[in-house]
């Protein structure tokens, strides 16, 4: 299974996209991007829910 996220689905206008076979690693990469590019340094339950709701799963 491949997990994919287009940041623009959460933060309109952002062209970054991520994919990984490990959802936890995907979320770590997204968190680093959120801090570096969007200034989001605290991942609240609401932020996590917004991101998790936009992650798409596809067959490997």
Secondary structure, DSSP 8 states (H G I E B T S, - for coil): -EEEEEGGGTSTT---EEEESSHHHHHHHHHHHHHHHH------HHHHHHHHTT-EEE--
